[in-house]
Amino acid sequence: MNINDIIQITIVVSAILVILSILLQQRGASLGAGFGGSGELYTTRRGIDKSLFDVTIILSVIFILSILAGLILPATN
């Protein structure tokens, strides 16, 4: 197992985790929110919502850095 295999695994795993963390967030989840009829006020993130938001940002950075590492490092066969 070389470094390119590790980078590819990191890309796939981080992509799946980013998708899951985005889907778990609740803001704007209702159908009425898409048409402007949500009726809820913007509040600051607290508790698990803030933690999930921070985890999503960290996972996104890991995903982007792993893609850049895959582009920069030469492919070895």
C-alpha positions in Angstrom: 0.0 0.0 0.0 1.6 3.2 -1.1 0.9 6.9 -0.4 -1.4 7.2 -3.4 -3.7 4.5 -2.1 -3.8 6.1 1.3 -4.7 9.5 -0.3 -7.5 7.9 -2.4 -8.9 6.2 0.6 -8.8 9.5 2.5 -10.6 11.2 -0.3 -13.4 8.7 -0.4 -13.9 8.5 3.3 -13.8 12.2 3.8 -16.3 12.8 1.0 -18.7 10.3 2.5 -18.3 11.9 6.0 -18.8 15.5 4.5 -22.0 14.4 2.8 -23.3 12.8 6.0 -22.4 15.8 8.2 -24.2 18.2 5.7 -27.3 16.0 5.6 -27.4 15.8 9.4 -27.6 19.6 9.8 -31.2 20.8 10.4 -31.2 24.4 9.3 -33.5 25.0 6.3 -34.5 21.3 6.3 -38.2 21.9 5.7 -39.8 22.2 2.2 -41.3 25.6 3.1 -37.9 27.0 3.7 -37.0 26.6 0.1 -39.9 28.9 -0.9 -39.3 31.5 1.8 -42.1 30.4 4.2 -40.0 28.9 7.0 -41.1 31.4 9.6 -38.1 30.7 11.9 -35.6 33.4 13.0 -31.9 33.1 12.6 -30.3 32.2 15.9 -26.7 31.4 16.8 -25.5 27.8 16.7 -25.3 26.1 20.1 -24.6 22.7 21.4 -24.5 19.8 19.0 -25.5 22.0 16.1 -22.3 24.1 16.6 -20.2 21.0 17.0 -21.6 19.4 13.8 -21.0 22.7 12.0 -17.3 22.7 13.1 -16.9 19.0 12.2 -18.3 19.7 8.7 -15.7 22.5 8.2 -12.9 20.3 9.4 -13.9 17.4 7.2 -14.2 19.8 4.2 -10.7 21.0 4.8 -9.4 17.4 5.0 -11.3 16.6 1.8 -9.8 19.6 -0.1 -6.3 19.0 1.2 -6.4 15.3 0.3 -7.5 16.2 -3.3 -4.7 18.7 -3.6 -2.2 16.2 -2.2 -3.4 13.7 -4.8 -2.9 16.2 -7.6 0.6 17.4 -6.4 2.2 14.0 -5.6 3.3 12.1 -8.6 1.4 8.8 -9.4 3.6 5.8 -9.0 2.7 2.4 -10.3 
